[in-house]
Amino acid sequence: TKPIFNKQKLLTIHNLHTYHTISETFSILKYRTPISLFSLFQLSHRKDTLTITPHPDCKYIHNSSKLWNAARSRFDVFDFSKSHGSIKSGVKNLLFQNQCIGDNINWIDKNIAFE
């Protein structure tokens, strides 16, 4: 399946999950809506866009905080003035580059890693 995904420029389900988690987390933090979700995140007092990663018991918030913190570092998001589109395209391009690593047939762990 790897050649089909790469030829058609499709992201795997793992990469789609990462893409949408980062995209939605950015929207929640930037626009502070919905407030019910925004209130679950704890932003750093020193760095405006850094989230403090909670205990792993809060699965969604823990995972989305980890992914968001990796994305904000990778794309130099120091405030929320960046557009949603630029974050989405940067994340998608990085995920697709990682997905193409390795040989053309076999999937490897690095294909679904967000680094």
Secondary structure, 3 states (H helix, E strand, C coil): CHHHHHHHCCCCHHHHHHHHHHHHHHHHHHHCCCHHHHCCCCECCCCCCCECCCCCCCHHHHHHHHHHHHHHHHCCCCCCCCCHHHHHHHHHHHHHHHHCCCCCCCCCHHHHCCC
